[in-house]
Amino acid sequence: MYKIYGIPNCNTVKKALTHLENKNLEFEFINFKKTPPTKDQLKEWKDAFGDWPVNKKGPTYRKIKEEFEQSQAPQKYKILTETTSAIKRPVLMKGKKTLHFGYDEEFYAKLK
């Protein structure tokens, strides 16, 4: 089963959820606003992403950019768990494996 993390009112998340629904794929949606990611999840996503899993083009990140970039890792984890809108979304996982960040129609089309 897939797990998809994000914010329900995000258009990119909506596209991903619609895609999964239309393909009749079983998934669980985890709303960042109700269940912020843990430090361990953020670390796993950072490792999978090759960098901090932040949406550098988003308005939320631009608000926290200076503080975030000047912070050390422990503070960055804290900032992201408190400011989940800055996280690149959706985050798609299957089991414990991080599959994808954001929505890419070609990638989602290959899901089974």
ChimeraX commands (.cxc) that place a marker at each C-alpha (Angstrom):
marker #1 position 0.00,0.00,0.00 radius 0.5
marker #1 position 1.16,3.51,-0.76 radius 0.5
marker #1 position 1.42,6.34,1.73 radius 0.5
marker #1 position 1.16,9.87,0.48 radius 0.5
marker #1 position 2.11,12.80,2.69 radius 0.5
marker #1 position 1.01,16.35,2.10 radius 0.5
marker #1 position -1.52,19.08,2.68 radius 0.5
marker #1 position -5.07,18.50,1.40 radius 0.5
marker #1 position -5.57,21.98,-0.08 radius 0.5
marker #1 position -2.32,21.85,-2.11 radius 0.5
marker #1 position -3.07,21.58,-5.84 radius 0.5
marker #1 position -0.09,19.30,-6.44 radius 0.5
marker #1 position -1.24,16.95,-3.69 radius 0.5
marker #1 position -4.78,16.99,-5.11 radius 0.5
marker #1 position -3.45,15.92,-8.54 radius 0.5
marker #1 position -1.50,13.05,-6.98 radius 0.5
marker #1 position -4.46,11.87,-4.90 radius 0.5
marker #1 position -6.77,12.03,-7.91 radius 0.5
marker #1 position -4.28,10.02,-9.95 radius 0.5
marker #1 position -4.07,7.30,-7.29 radius 0.5
marker #1 position -7.86,7.21,-6.94 radius 0.5
marker #1 position -8.40,7.00,-10.71 radius 0.5
marker #1 position -5.97,4.06,-10.90 radius 0.5
marker #1 position -7.80,2.38,-7.99 radius 0.5
marker #1 position -4.55,2.12,-6.06 radius 0.5
marker #1 position -4.75,1.55,-2.34 radius 0.5
marker #1 position -3.21,4.40,-0.35 radius 0.5
marker #1 position -3.25,6.20,2.96 radius 0.5
marker #1 position -3.13,9.99,2.99 radius 0.5
marker #1 position -1.22,11.59,5.86 radius 0.5
marker #1 position -2.07,15.24,6.38 radius 0.5
marker #1 position 0.99,17.24,7.50 radius 0.5
marker #1 position -1.29,19.69,9.31 radius 0.5
marker #1 position -2.71,16.95,11.55 radius 0.5
marker #1 position 0.32,14.64,11.68 radius 0.5
marker #1 position 3.61,16.48,11.16 radius 0.5
marker #1 position 6.51,14.31,10.03 radius 0.5
marker #1 position 8.90,13.02,12.65 radius 0.5
marker #1 position 12.60,13.78,12.71 radius 0.5
marker #1 position 13.23,10.21,11.51 radius 0.5
marker #1 position 10.90,10.68,8.54 radius 0.5
marker #1 position 12.54,13.98,7.64 radius 0.5
marker #1 position 15.97,12.33,7.85 radius 0.5
marker #1 position 14.81,9.48,5.61 radius 0.5
marker #1 position 13.36,11.96,3.10 radius 0.5
marker #1 position 16.53,14.05,3.25 radius 0.5
marker #1 position 18.58,10.94,2.45 radius 0.5
marker #1 position 16.21,9.96,-0.40 radius 0.5
marker #1 position 16.04,13.51,-1.76 radius 0.5
marker #1 position 19.78,14.06,-1.50 radius 0.5
marker #1 position 19.10,17.34,0.28 radius 0.5
marker #1 position 16.59,18.81,2.68 radius 0.5
marker #1 position 13.10,18.01,1.32 radius 0.5
marker #1 position 12.00,21.61,1.00 radius 0.5
marker #1 position 10.04,23.35,-1.71 radius 0.5
marker #1 position 12.46,26.18,-2.42 radius 0.5
marker #1 position 10.02,27.77,-4.89 radius 0.5
marker #1 position 7.14,27.95,-2.42 radius 0.5
marker #1 position 6.02,31.05,-0.51 radius 0.5
marker #1 position 6.35,29.35,2.89 radius 0.5
marker #1 position 9.98,28.46,2.28 radius 0.5
marker #1 position 10.75,32.00,1.16 radius 0.5
marker #1 position 9.45,33.23,4.54 radius 0.5
marker #1 position 11.73,30.90,6.50 radius 0.5
marker #1 position 14.64,30.71,4.04 radius 0.5
marker #1 position 17.11,32.87,5.94 radius 0.5
marker #1 position 16.49,31.18,9.31 radius 0.5
marker #1 position 16.49,27.71,7.72 radius 0.5
marker #1 position 19.68,28.19,5.75 radius 0.5
marker #1 position 21.55,29.60,8.75 radius 0.5
marker #1 position 20.46,26.78,11.05 radius 0.5
marker #1 position 22.25,23.56,11.94 radius 0.5
marker #1 position 20.56,20.19,11.34 radius 0.5
marker #1 position 18.75,19.90,14.72 radius 0.5
marker #1 position 17.13,23.30,14.23 radius 0.5
marker #1 position 16.26,22.50,10.60 radius 0.5
marker #1 position 14.34,19.43,11.72 radius 0.5
marker #1 position 12.45,21.56,14.24 radius 0.5
marker #1 position 11.65,24.23,11.65 radius 0.5
marker #1 position 10.29,21.66,9.19 radius 0.5
marker #1 position 8.14,19.86,11.76 radius 0.5
marker #1 position 6.67,23.22,12.77 radius 0.5
marker #1 position 6.42,24.65,9.24 radius 0.5
marker #1 position 5.22,21.65,7.24 radius 0.5
marker #1 position 4.06,23.81,4.33 radius 0.5
marker #1 position 7.73,24.29,3.44 radius 0.5
marker #1 position 8.20,20.57,2.75 radius 0.5
marker #1 position 8.23,19.43,-0.89 radius 0.5
marker #1 position 4.97,17.62,-1.47 radius 0.5
marker #1 position 3.48,15.23,-1.94 radius 0.5
marker #1 position 5.88,12.65,-0.58 radius 0.5
marker #1 position 5.01,9.22,-1.94 radius 0.5
marker #1 position 6.15,6.10,-0.13 radius 0.5
marker #1 position 5.56,2.38,-0.45 radius 0.5
marker #1 position 6.33,0.47,2.69 radius 0.5
marker #1 position 9.42,2.15,4.12 radius 0.5
marker #1 position 10.77,3.23,0.74 radius 0.5
marker #1 position 10.50,6.84,-0.40 radius 0.5
marker #1 position 9.46,6.76,-4.05 radius 0.5
marker #1 position 8.91,10.33,-5.15 radius 0.5
marker #1 position 8.67,13.99,-4.15 radius 0.5
marker #1 position 6.17,16.24,-5.89 radius 0.5
marker #1 position 3.79,15.14,-8.61 radius 0.5
marker #1 position 5.01,13.89,-11.97 radius 0.5
marker #1 position 2.28,12.48,-14.20 radius 0.5
marker #1 position 4.71,10.13,-16.00 radius 0.5
marker #1 position 6.01,8.71,-12.73 radius 0.5
marker #1 position 2.52,8.23,-11.29 radius 0.5
marker #1 position 1.34,6.60,-14.54 radius 0.5
marker #1 position 3.83,3.77,-13.93 radius 0.5
marker #1 position 2.52,2.96,-10.45 radius 0.5
marker #1 position 0.80,-0.41,-9.98 radius 0.5
marker link #1:1,2 radius 0.2
marker link #1:2,3 radius 0.2
marker link #1:3,4 radius 0.2
marker link #1:4,5 radius 0.2
marker link #1:5,6 radius 0.2
marker link #1:6,7 radius 0.2
marker link #1:7,8 radius 0.2
marker link #1:8,9 radius 0.2
marker link #1:9,10 radius 0.2
marker link #1:10,11 radius 0.2
marker link #1:11,12 radius 0.2
marker link #1:12,13 radius 0.2
marker link #1:13,14 radius 0.2
marker link #1:14,15 radius 0.2
marker link #1:15,16 radius 0.2
marker link #1:16,17 radius 0.2
marker link #1:17,18 radius 0.2
marker link #1:18,19 radius 0.2
marker link #1:19,20 radius 0.2
marker link #1:20,21 radius 0.2
marker link #1:21,22 radius 0.2
marker link #1:22,23 radius 0.2
marker link #1:23,24 radius 0.2
marker link #1:24,25 radius 0.2
marker link #1:25,26 radius 0.2
marker link #1:26,27 radius 0.2
marker link #1:27,28 radius 0.2
marker link #1:28,29 radius 0.2
marker link #1:29,30 radius 0.2
marker link #1:30,31 radius 0.2
marker link #1:31,32 radius 0.2
marker link #1:32,33 radius 0.2
marker link #1:33,34 radius 0.2
marker link #1:34,35 radius 0.2
marker link #1:35,36 radius 0.2
marker link #1:36,37 radius 0.2
marker link #1:37,38 radius 0.2
marker link #1:38,39 radius 0.2
marker link #1:39,40 radius 0.2
marker link #1:40,41 radius 0.2
marker link #1:41,42 radius 0.2
marker link #1:42,43 radius 0.2
marker link #1:43,44 radius 0.2
marker link #1:44,45 radius 0.2
marker link #1:45,46 radius 0.2
marker link #1:46,47 radius 0.2
marker link #1:47,48 radius 0.2
marker link #1:48,49 radius 0.2
marker link #1:49,50 radius 0.2
marker link #1:50,51 radius 0.2
marker link #1:51,52 radius 0.2
marker link #1:52,53 radius 0.2
marker link #1:53,54 radius 0.2
marker link #1:54,55 radius 0.2
marker link #1:55,56 radius 0.2
marker link #1:56,57 radius 0.2
marker link #1:57,58 radius 0.2
marker link #1:58,59 radius 0.2
marker link #1:59,60 radius 0.2
marker link #1:60,61 radius 0.2
marker link #1:61,62 radius 0.2
marker link #1:62,63 radius 0.2
marker link #1:63,64 radius 0.2
marker link #1:64,65 radius 0.2
marker link #1:65,66 radius 0.2
marker link #1:66,67 radius 0.2
marker link #1:67,68 radius 0.2
marker link #1:68,69 radius 0.2
marker link #1:69,70 radius 0.2
marker link #1:70,71 radius 0.2
marker link #1:71,72 radius 0.2
marker link #1:72,73 radius 0.2
marker link #1:73,74 radius 0.2
marker link #1:74,75 radius 0.2
marker link #1:75,76 radius 0.2
marker link #1:76,77 radius 0.2
marker link #1:77,78 radius 0.2
marker link #1:78,79 radius 0.2
marker link #1:79,80 radius 0.2
marker link #1:80,81 radius 0.2
marker link #1:81,82 radius 0.2
marker link #1:82,83 radius 0.2
marker link #1:83,84 radius 0.2
marker link #1:84,85 radius 0.2
marker link #1:85,86 radius 0.2
marker link #1:86,87 radius 0.2
marker link #1:87,88 radius 0.2
marker link #1:88,89 radius 0.2
marker link #1:89,90 radius 0.2
marker link #1:90,91 radius 0.2
marker link #1:91,92 radius 0.2
marker link #1:92,93 radius 0.2
marker link #1:93,94 radius 0.2
marker link #1:94,95 radius 0.2
marker link #1:95,96 radius 0.2
marker link #1:96,97 radius 0.2
marker link #1:97,98 radius 0.2
marker link #1:98,99 radius 0.2
marker link #1:99,100 radius 0.2
marker link #1:100,101 radius 0.2
marker link #1:101,102 radius 0.2
marker link #1:102,103 radius 0.2
marker link #1:103,104 radius 0.2
marker link #1:104,105 radius 0.2
marker link #1:105,106 radius 0.2
marker link #1:106,107 radius 0.2
marker link #1:107,108 radius 0.2
marker link #1:108,109 radius 0.2
marker link #1:109,110 radius 0.2
marker link #1:110,111 radius 0.2
marker link #1:111,112 radius 0.2
view
